Amino acid sequence: MKFSLGKTTLIALTIFGITDSSMAQNKPIIYQLLPRLFGNTQTNNTTYGTIEQNGSGKFNDISNKALDGIKELGVSHVWYTGVIAHASLTDYSSFGIKAGDADVIKGRAGSPYAIRDYYDVDPDLAVDVSKRMVEFEALIARTHQKGMKVLIDFVPNHVARDYHSLAKPAGIADFGARDEVSKSFSQTNDYYYIPGKGLVVPLNPDPNDPLKNLKDGQFNENPAKATGNNVFSEKPAYDDWYETIKLNYGIDYANGEKHYFEPIPGVWLKMKDILTYWADKGVDGFRCDMAEMVPVAFWAWVIPQVKAKHPGIIFLGEAYNAASYKEYLTTGNFDYLYDKVGLYDSLKKLIKNEAAADVKEISRVWQVESAGYGDRMLRFLENHDEERIASAGFAGKAELALPAMVVSATLSGGPVMLYFGQEVGEPGKGIEGFGGDDNRTTIFDYWGVPEHQKWMNKGAFDGALLSKGQTSLRNYYKKLIQIVSGSDAIKTGAIYEVPRSGNMNNKMYAFIRYNGKQRLLILANFDREQTLDADIQIPEQILKARSSVRVTELLTDRKLNIPAGTSIPVKVAPVSAQIIVF
């Protein structure tokens, strides 16, 4: 079969702004991990187990050896998830931290996104709870010493039902401390209220709830406050974010979402102080939870102020509405946004071999949905919210996602992310607790992550317990990231899509990344049976971007004997990919 690349295609791609390299001088490689899970060596894994039963990783477990293992993957940024103190059922009363109320906590460890104190770190993560902040600051220093930067979560939209800061600096008031609770909305309130009505805690529909004996349904919140996912009722449902309270950024949702941004709302000022507090500690960036649930005007106001004091700090927004990408990147000043509903969702269909899956969706993502902003979209195949690739509900086998990972990593100069355990095929098996058997690694419970623990090897972080297949998988990720992080063509080059022709099917994708220094032909074959067998015709426009390297398949370092001419013959096995430098 032949692919024909003509002038029209190249011109069209230039129109779509594909050569934008404003953010591409450095391609961030992000590695997400939950310290509570990452360093945990215990293997009991009792459903809804306590911290004594199932254990918890600590900041100190993320040792120099652990960081070396992360660094060798080519990682530039480590996203430490669940650092800030959140509501939990574990009792630290001896340190002044009481256990939360089980009626409004999910799991035993609690959600990392139900913040109970923005100025503290979670006590579960400390060897010496009284020195928990010192231990986190030491982790920041270790990470920096290894040449990597630190990201943490910033959770701006909601707080835990029992929010109360013990660690806040002098002179700072808690959220809601000065609210007029008789008003459902006030531009000076931090929360939204349902006057005259108390909170009705939703009941677990499972009559065999293992934590039933800890719940009495009597959590006292009167008047009730609005729930984090914009539920303005005293009766949130069990699948709502009932463990959280919605924060008021000056929008009156009950009256057509009318804005009250002058004078500056109190929540804005409090959040600016919180961001500055963590940046002052050496945090290099924030992954901003549910960024689109907070008005873009707040981000436009706060991000430049934080950057003025801390140049180079980055803001990564969790976003799911493609129609708002431009606004949050330009007006809102975000550096990067999630590419979940575009590239991730499209690749997932291809990985799962769904009947309707088609590589034309990849084209749609970068030519239309994120046109001009590809270098500012975070690409990933796993994170704490998504199903594990190797889970029964997703692909069932980690290797089936490798063509998708190649596309994710090479389609732009923007960041690409790995989730801890992804590189060794962690399947997310088991009923850990609140999340149930959902093909994910729990964020709500104490748990050991089995396949990741094989790489961890009781703290040696040498991979000695991995199978040959897992070692090979990890090496593949290492090689891929090495290629993309050091590639001029991927960081700053144009993209040239190879159009479908002949008998090429809808599960094969080819494109070229190129500039004056480097040219890469990238081929991804998602088909589980058919080999991609093609003669790639290279057009004159790309051949003019001179390169003196020998034709090589980079993932295997295999030198190719290519006859003189303007084409490259290729064969790509089912469910595999190639990156050819020419």
KELO-919636 format. One record per residue (C-alpha): residue number from 1; residue in one letter; chain; x, y, z. Coordinates in steps of 0.5 Angstrom, whole numbers, plus 500, padded with zeros to 3 digits. Layout:
<nodes>
NUM, a, A, X, Y, Z;
...
</nodes>
This chain:
<nodes>
1, m, A, 500, 500, 500;
2, k, A, 502, 507, 499;
3, f, A, 501, 514, 503;
4, s, A, 501, 520, 498;
5, l, A, 503, 526, 502;
6, g, A, 502, 532, 498;
7, k, A, 503, 540, 498;
8, t, A, 495, 541, 500;
9, t, A, 496, 537, 506;
10, l, A, 502, 541, 509;
11, i, A, 499, 548, 507;
12, a, A, 493, 546, 511;
13, l, A, 497, 544, 517;
14, t, A, 500, 550, 517;
15, i, A, 493, 554, 517;
16, f, A, 492, 550, 523;
17, g, A, 498, 553, 527;
18, i, A, 501, 547, 528;
19, t, A, 508, 550, 528;
20, d, A, 506, 554, 534;
21, s, A, 512, 552, 539;
22, s, A, 511, 558, 544;
23, m, A, 511, 553, 550;
24, a, A, 515, 547, 547;
25, q, A, 522, 549, 548;
26, n, A, 522, 544, 554;
27, k, A, 518, 538, 554;
28, p, A, 515, 537, 561;
29, i, A, 515, 529, 563;
30, i, A, 511, 529, 569;
31, y, A, 510, 523, 574;
32, q, A, 504, 522, 578;
33, l, A, 504, 519, 585;
34, l, A, 501, 518, 591;
35, p, A, 506, 518, 597;
36, r, A, 501, 514, 601;
37, l, A, 501, 509, 596;
38, f, A, 508, 509, 593;
39, g, A, 512, 508, 599;
40, n, A, 507, 503, 602;
41, t, A, 511, 496, 603;
42, q, A, 505, 492, 606;
43, t, A, 501, 487, 602;
44, n, A, 495, 485, 607;
45, n, A, 490, 489, 603;
46, t, A, 484, 488, 607;
47, t, A, 478, 492, 604;
48, y, A, 477, 498, 608;
49, g, A, 483, 496, 612;
50, t, A, 486, 501, 617;
51, i, A, 493, 504, 617;
52, e, A, 495, 499, 622;
53, q, A, 492, 494, 618;
54, n, A, 494, 496, 611;
55, g, A, 500, 501, 612;
56, s, A, 501, 508, 609;
57, g, A, 507, 510, 605;
58, k, A, 511, 516, 608;
59, f, A, 515, 522, 605;
60, n, A, 521, 519, 607;
61, d, A, 520, 513, 603;
62, i, A, 521, 517, 597;
63, s, A, 528, 516, 598;
64, n, A, 534, 518, 593;
65, k, A, 534, 511, 590;
66, a, A, 526, 512, 589;
67, l, A, 528, 519, 586;
68, d, A, 533, 516, 582;
69, g, A, 528, 510, 579;
70, i, A, 523, 516, 577;
71, k, A, 529, 520, 574;
72, e, A, 531, 515, 570;
73, l, A, 525, 515, 566;
74, g, A, 526, 522, 564;
75, v, A, 522, 525, 568;
76, s, A, 522, 533, 569;
77, h, A, 516, 534, 574;
78, v, A, 514, 529, 580;
79, w, A, 506, 531, 582;
80, y, A, 506, 529, 589;
81, t, A, 498, 527, 590;
82, g, A, 495, 528, 596;
83, v, A, 500, 532, 600;
84, i, A, 495, 537, 603;
85, a, A, 492, 535, 609;
86, h, A, 485, 532, 608;
87, a, A, 479, 529, 612;
88, s, A, 480, 522, 614;
89, l, A, 478, 517, 619;
90, t, A, 485, 516, 622;
91, d, A, 485, 519, 629;
92, y, A, 491, 523, 631;
93, s, A, 488, 527, 637;
94, s, A, 495, 526, 641;
95, f, A, 498, 531, 635;
96, g, A, 491, 536, 636;
97, i, A, 488, 533, 629;
98, k, A, 482, 529, 631;
99, a, A, 479, 524, 626;
100, g, A, 473, 526, 622;
101, d, A, 466, 524, 622;
102, a, A, 465, 518, 618;
103, d, A, 458, 520, 615;
104, v, A, 462, 525, 611;
105, i, A, 468, 522, 609;
106, k, A, 469, 517, 603;
107, g, A, 474, 511, 605;
108, r, A, 478, 510, 611;
109, a, A, 484, 515, 609;
110, g, A, 479, 520, 605;
111, s, A, 479, 523, 599;
112, p, A, 485, 528, 598;
113, y, A, 481, 533, 595;
114, a, A, 477, 534, 601;
115, i, A, 482, 539, 604;
116, r, A, 481, 540, 612;
117, d, A, 487, 545, 612;
118, y, A, 490, 548, 606;
119, y, A, 496, 550, 610;
120, d, A, 498, 543, 613;
121, v, A, 501, 536, 610;
122, d, A, 497, 530, 611;
123, p, A, 500, 526, 618;
124, d, A, 499, 519, 615;
125, l, A, 505, 521, 610;
126, a, A, 510, 523, 616;
127, v, A, 514, 518, 620;
128, d, A, 514, 523, 626;
129, v, A, 507, 527, 625;
130, s, A, 510, 533, 629;
131, k, A, 515, 534, 624;
132, r, A, 511, 532, 618;
133, m, A, 512, 539, 614;
134, v, A, 519, 538, 615;
135, e, A, 519, 531, 612;
136, f, A, 515, 534, 606;
137, e, A, 520, 540, 605;
138, a, A, 526, 535, 605;
139, l, A, 522, 531, 600;
140, i, A, 522, 538, 596;
141, a, A, 529, 539, 597;
142, r, A, 531, 531, 595;
143, t, A, 527, 532, 589;
144, h, A, 530, 538, 587;
145, q, A, 537, 535, 588;
146, k, A, 535, 530, 583;
147, g, A, 534, 535, 578;
148, m, A, 526, 535, 578;
149, k, A, 521, 539, 580;
150, v, A, 515, 539, 585;
151, l, A, 508, 539, 583;
152, i, A, 502, 539, 588;
153, d, A, 495, 539, 588;
154, f, A, 491, 546, 589;
155, v, A, 484, 544, 590;
156, p, A, 480, 551, 589;
157, n, A, 473, 549, 588;
158, h, A, 471, 546, 595;
159, v, A, 473, 544, 602;
160, a, A, 472, 538, 607;
161, r, A, 465, 539, 611;
162, d, A, 470, 539, 617;
163, y, A, 475, 544, 614;
164, h, A, 479, 548, 620;
165, s, A, 486, 550, 619;
166, l, A, 490, 549, 625;
167, a, A, 497, 551, 621;
168, k, A, 494, 557, 618;
169, p, A, 499, 563, 619;
170, a, A, 497, 568, 624;
171, g, A, 492, 573, 622;
172, i, A, 488, 569, 617;
173, a, A, 481, 567, 618;
174, d, A, 478, 560, 617;
175, f, A, 473, 559, 611;
176, g, A, 466, 561, 613;
177, a, A, 469, 564, 620;
178, r, A, 465, 571, 618;
179, d, A, 460, 569, 614;
180, e, A, 452, 571, 614;
181, v, A, 449, 564, 615;
182, s, A, 442, 566, 614;
183, k, A, 443, 568, 607;
184, s, A, 444, 563, 601;
185, f, A, 449, 568, 597;
186, s, A, 452, 574, 599;
187, q, A, 458, 577, 596;
188, t, A, 462, 577, 602;
189, n, A, 461, 570, 604;
190, d, A, 466, 564, 603;
191, y, A, 460, 559, 603;
192, y, A, 453, 558, 600;
193, y, A, 448, 556, 605;
194, i, A, 441, 553, 605;
195, p, A, 438, 557, 610;
196, g, A, 433, 554, 615;
197, k, A, 435, 547, 613;
198, g, A, 440, 542, 616;
199, l, A, 445, 537, 612;
200, v, A, 442, 531, 610;
201, v, A, 447, 526, 610;
202, p, A, 446, 521, 604;
203, l, A, 446, 513, 606;
204, n, A, 450, 508, 603;
205, p, A, 446, 504, 598;
206, d, A, 450, 498, 600;
207, p, A, 446, 495, 606;
208, n, A, 453, 491, 608;
209, d, A, 457, 498, 608;
210, p, A, 463, 495, 612;
211, l, A, 464, 502, 616;
212, k, A, 456, 502, 617;
213, n, A, 458, 502, 625;
214, l, A, 462, 508, 624;
215, k, A, 456, 512, 621;
216, d, A, 450, 515, 625;
217, g, A, 447, 520, 620;
218, q, A, 448, 525, 625;
219, f, A, 453, 530, 622;
220, n, A, 451, 537, 625;
221, e, A, 451, 542, 619;
222, n, A, 446, 547, 620;
223, p, A, 444, 551, 616;
224, a, A, 447, 546, 610;
225, k, A, 452, 548, 606;
226, a, A, 452, 547, 598;
227, t, A, 456, 541, 596;
228, g, A, 462, 541, 592;
229, n, A, 459, 539, 585;
230, n, A, 454, 545, 585;
231, v, A, 449, 542, 589;
232, f, A, 445, 547, 592;
233, s, A, 441, 543, 596;
234, e, A, 441, 540, 603;
235, k, A, 440, 533, 601;
236, p, A, 446, 531, 596;
237, a, A, 446, 524, 593;
238, y, A, 451, 519, 595;
239, d, A, 454, 520, 588;
240, d, A, 455, 527, 589;
241, w, A, 461, 530, 592;
242, y, A, 457, 530, 599;
243, e, A, 464, 530, 603;
244, t, A, 466, 537, 600;
245, i, A, 463, 544, 601;
246, k, A, 463, 549, 595;
247, l, A, 467, 555, 595;
248, n, A, 464, 562, 593;
249, y, A, 468, 566, 588;
250, g, A, 463, 571, 587;
251, i, A, 458, 568, 583;
252, d, A, 450, 568, 585;
253, y, A, 448, 561, 582;
254, a, A, 441, 562, 584;
255, n, A, 440, 568, 580;
256, g, A, 443, 567, 573;
257, e, A, 450, 566, 575;
258, k, A, 451, 573, 576;
259, h, A, 458, 575, 578;
260, y, A, 460, 580, 584;
261, f, A, 468, 580, 583;
262, e, A, 468, 587, 586;
263, p, A, 471, 588, 591;
264, i, A, 475, 582, 590;
265, p, A, 472, 576, 594;
266, g, A, 475, 574, 600;
267, v, A, 476, 567, 597;
268, w, A, 480, 570, 592;
269, l, A, 485, 573, 597;
270, k, A, 485, 567, 601;
271, m, A, 487, 562, 595;
272, k, A, 492, 567, 593;
273, d, A, 495, 567, 600;
274, i, A, 495, 559, 600;
275, l, A, 498, 559, 593;
276, t, A, 504, 563, 595;
277, y, A, 505, 560, 602;
278, w, A, 506, 553, 598;
279, a, A, 510, 557, 593;
280, d, A, 515, 560, 598;
281, k, A, 516, 553, 600;
282, g, A, 519, 551, 594;
283, v, A, 513, 548, 590;
284, d, A, 515, 549, 583;
285, g, A, 507, 548, 580;
286, f, A, 500, 547, 581;
287, r, A, 496, 541, 578;
288, c, A, 489, 545, 579;
289, d, A, 483, 541, 581;
290, m, A, 477, 542, 577;
291, a, A, 479, 549, 574;
292, e, A, 473, 550, 570;
293, m, A, 469, 550, 576;
294, v, A, 472, 556, 578;
295, p, A, 471, 563, 574;
296, v, A, 476, 564, 569;
297, a, A, 477, 571, 572;
298, f, A, 480, 569, 578;
299, w, A, 485, 565, 575;
300, a, A, 487, 571, 570;
301, w, A, 487, 575, 577;
302, v, A, 491, 570, 581;
303, i, A, 496, 567, 576;
304, p, A, 500, 573, 574;
305, q, A, 501, 575, 582;
306, v, A, 504, 568, 584;
307, k, A, 508, 568, 578;
308, a, A, 511, 575, 579;
309, k, A, 514, 573, 586;
310, h, A, 516, 566, 583;
311, p, A, 517, 566, 576;
312, g, A, 517, 560, 572;
313, i, A, 512, 556, 577;
314, i, A, 507, 553, 572;
315, f, A, 499, 552, 573;
316, l, A, 496, 546, 570;
317, g, A, 489, 546, 570;
318, e, A, 484, 540, 570;
319, a, A, 479, 541, 564;
320, y, A, 474, 537, 561;
321, n, A, 470, 542, 556;
322, a, A, 474, 543, 550;
323, a, A, 470, 549, 548;
324, s, A, 473, 553, 554;
325, y, A, 480, 551, 553;
326, k, A, 482, 558, 549;
327, e, A, 479, 562, 555;
328, y, A, 483, 558, 560;
329, l, A, 489, 558, 557;
330, t, A, 489, 566, 554;
331, t, A, 485, 570, 559;
332, g, A, 486, 565, 565;
333, n, A, 494, 564, 564;
334, f, A, 494, 557, 565;
335, d, A, 500, 554, 562;
336, y, A, 497, 547, 561;
337, l, A, 490, 544, 561;
338, y, A, 488, 536, 561;
339, d, A, 487, 533, 554;
340, k, A, 482, 528, 557;
341, v, A, 476, 529, 553;
342, g, A, 480, 529, 546;
343, l, A, 486, 525, 545;
344, y, A, 485, 520, 552;
345, d, A, 478, 519, 550;
346, s, A, 480, 517, 543;
347, l, A, 486, 513, 544;
348, k, A, 482, 509, 549;
349, k, A, 477, 507, 544;
350, l, A, 483, 504, 540;
351, i, A, 486, 501, 545;
352, k, A, 480, 497, 547;
353, n, A, 479, 495, 540;
354, e, A, 472, 498, 540;
355, a, A, 468, 497, 533;
356, a, A, 467, 505, 532;
357, a, A, 474, 507, 534;
358, d, A, 478, 511, 528;
359, v, A, 484, 514, 528;
360, k, A, 481, 520, 525;
361, e, A, 479, 522, 532;
362, i, A, 486, 523, 533;
363, s, A, 486, 528, 527;
364, r, A, 480, 532, 530;
365, v, A, 484, 533, 536;
366, w, A, 490, 536, 534;
367, q, A, 487, 540, 528;
368, v, A, 480, 542, 531;
369, e, A, 479, 541, 538;
370, s, A, 486, 544, 541;
371, a, A, 488, 547, 534;
372, g, A, 494, 552, 536;
373, y, A, 494, 550, 543;
374, g, A, 497, 543, 542;
375, d, A, 503, 544, 546;
376, r, A, 499, 547, 552;
377, m, A, 495, 540, 553;
378, l, A, 497, 535, 558;
379, r, A, 497, 528, 554;
380, f, A, 496, 522, 559;
381, l, A, 494, 515, 559;
382, e, A, 493, 514, 566;
383, n, A, 492, 518, 572;
384, h, A, 488, 517, 579;
385, d, A, 481, 518, 576;
386, e, A, 482, 514, 570;
387, e, A, 482, 506, 569;
388, r, A, 489, 502, 569;
389, i, A, 491, 500, 562;
390, a, A, 492, 493, 565;
391, s, A, 485, 493, 568;
392, a, A, 480, 488, 566;
393, g, A, 475, 494, 564;
394, f, A, 480, 497, 560;
395, a, A, 485, 493, 556;
396, g, A, 487, 487, 560;
397, k, A, 494, 488, 558;
398, a, A, 499, 494, 559;
399, e, A, 502, 492, 552;
400, l, A, 496, 494, 548;
401, a, A, 497, 501, 550;
402, l, A, 504, 502, 547;
403, p, A, 502, 505, 540;
404, a, A, 497, 510, 544;
405, m, A, 503, 512, 549;
406, v, A, 507, 513, 543;
407, v, A, 502, 518, 540;
408, s, A, 501, 521, 546;
409, a, A, 508, 523, 547;
410, t, A, 510, 525, 540;
411, l, A, 504, 529, 538;
412, s, A, 506, 535, 541;
413, g, A, 511, 539, 545;
414, g, A, 507, 539, 551;
415, p, A, 507, 535, 557;
416, v, A, 506, 528, 557;
417, m, A, 505, 524, 564;
418, l, A, 506, 517, 567;
419, y, A, 502, 515, 573;
420, f, A, 506, 511, 578;
421, g, A, 505, 503, 576;
422, q, A, 503, 505, 569;
423, e, A, 510, 503, 567;
424, v, A, 510, 496, 570;
425, g, A, 503, 494, 568;
426, e, A, 499, 495, 575;
427, p, A, 492, 493, 574;
428, g, A, 488, 496, 579;
429, k, A, 485, 490, 582;
430, g, A, 481, 489, 588;
431, i, A, 476, 492, 592;
432, e, A, 480, 497, 596;
433, g, A, 474, 500, 600;
434, f, A, 470, 506, 598;
435, g, A, 472, 506, 590;
436, g, A, 470, 498, 590;
437, d, A, 472, 494, 584;
438, d, A, 473, 500, 579;
439, n, A, 479, 498, 575;
440, r, A, 483, 504, 579;
441, t, A, 488, 504, 584;
442, t, A, 484, 507, 590;
443, i, A, 485, 514, 592;
444, f, A, 480, 513, 598;
445, d, A, 484, 508, 602;
446, y, A, 490, 505, 605;
447, w, A, 493, 500, 600;
448, g, A, 499, 496, 597;
449, v, A, 500, 497, 590;
450, p, A, 502, 490, 588;
451, e, A, 506, 490, 581;
452, h, A, 509, 497, 583;
453, q, A, 511, 494, 590;
454, k, A, 515, 489, 585;
455, w, A, 519, 495, 582;
456, m, A, 520, 498, 589;
457, n, A, 522, 491, 592;
458, k, A, 522, 493, 600;
459, g, A, 525, 500, 599;
460, a, A, 531, 498, 594;
461, f, A, 527, 501, 588;
462, d, A, 531, 496, 584;
463, g, A, 526, 492, 580;
464, a, A, 529, 486, 582;
465, l, A, 522, 483, 583;
466, l, A, 519, 485, 576;
467, s, A, 518, 479, 571;
468, k, A, 522, 480, 564;
469, g, A, 515, 482, 561;
470, q, A, 515, 488, 566;
471, t, A, 522, 490, 566;
472, s, A, 521, 490, 558;
473, l, A, 515, 494, 559;
474, r, A, 519, 499, 563;
475, n, A, 525, 499, 559;
476, y, A, 520, 501, 553;
477, y, A, 517, 507, 557;
478, k, A, 524, 509, 559;
479, k, A, 527, 509, 551;
480, l, A, 520, 513, 549;
481, i, A, 521, 518, 554;
482, q, A, 528, 519, 552;
483, i, A, 527, 520, 545;
484, v, A, 521, 525, 546;
485, s, A, 525, 529, 551;
486, g, A, 531, 530, 547;
487, s, A, 528, 531, 540;
488, d, A, 528, 538, 537;
489, a, A, 522, 535, 532;
490, i, A, 518, 534, 537;
491, k, A, 519, 540, 542;
492, t, A, 519, 545, 536;
493, g, A, 517, 542, 529;
494, a, A, 511, 542, 525;
495, i, A, 507, 536, 524;
496, y, A, 505, 533, 517;
497, e, A, 499, 528, 517;
498, v, A, 500, 522, 513;
499, p, A, 493, 521, 509;
500, r, A, 490, 515, 509;
501, s, A, 490, 511, 502;
502, g, A, 490, 504, 499;
503, n, A, 487, 499, 504;
504, m, A, 490, 503, 510;
505, n, A, 485, 501, 515;
506, n, A, 482, 506, 520;
507, k, A, 486, 503, 526;
508, m, A, 493, 505, 523;
509, y, A, 496, 512, 524;
510, a, A, 502, 516, 521;
511, f, A, 505, 523, 521;
512, i, A, 512, 526, 521;
513, r, A, 514, 531, 526;
514, y, A, 520, 535, 523;
515, n, A, 524, 542, 523;
516, g, A, 531, 544, 520;
517, k, A, 535, 540, 525;
518, q, A, 531, 533, 525;
519, r, A, 525, 529, 522;
520, l, A, 521, 523, 525;
521, l, A, 516, 519, 522;
522, i, A, 512, 516, 527;
523, l, A, 507, 510, 526;
524, a, A, 502, 507, 530;
525, n, A, 499, 501, 529;
526, f, A, 493, 499, 533;
527, d, A, 490, 493, 529;
528, r, A, 491, 487, 533;
529, e, A, 491, 483, 527;
530, q, A, 494, 486, 521;
531, t, A, 501, 489, 519;
532, l, A, 502, 496, 517;
533, d, A, 506, 495, 510;
534, a, A, 507, 501, 507;
535, d, A, 512, 505, 502;
536, i, A, 512, 512, 505;
537, q, A, 513, 518, 500;
538, i, A, 516, 523, 503;
539, p, A, 515, 530, 499;
540, e, A, 520, 535, 497;
541, q, A, 517, 540, 502;
542, i, A, 520, 536, 508;
543, l, A, 526, 533, 504;
544, k, A, 528, 540, 504;
545, a, A, 529, 540, 512;
546, r, A, 536, 537, 511;
547, s, A, 538, 532, 516;
548, s, A, 545, 528, 516;
549, v, A, 543, 522, 520;
550, r, A, 542, 515, 518;
551, v, A, 535, 512, 517;
552, t, A, 534, 509, 524;
553, e, A, 528, 506, 528;
554, l, A, 529, 509, 535;
555, l, A, 525, 505, 539;
556, t, A, 530, 499, 537;
557, d, A, 536, 503, 535;
558, r, A, 535, 498, 528;
559, k, A, 539, 501, 522;
560, l, A, 534, 501, 516;
561, n, A, 537, 500, 509;
562, i, A, 533, 505, 505;
563, p, A, 534, 505, 498;
564, a, A, 536, 512, 494;
565, g, A, 529, 516, 493;
566, t, A, 524, 519, 496;
567, s, A, 520, 514, 500;
568, i, A, 521, 510, 506;
569, p, A, 518, 502, 506;
570, v, A, 516, 500, 513;
571, k, A, 513, 494, 516;
572, v, A, 509, 495, 523;
573, a, A, 507, 489, 527;
574, p, A, 500, 489, 530;
575, v, A, 499, 493, 536;
576, s, A, 506, 496, 536;
577, a, A, 509, 503, 533;
578, q, A, 515, 506, 530;
579, i, A, 519, 512, 531;
580, i, A, 524, 513, 525;
581, v, A, 529, 518, 524;
582, f, A, 531, 520, 517;
</nodes>
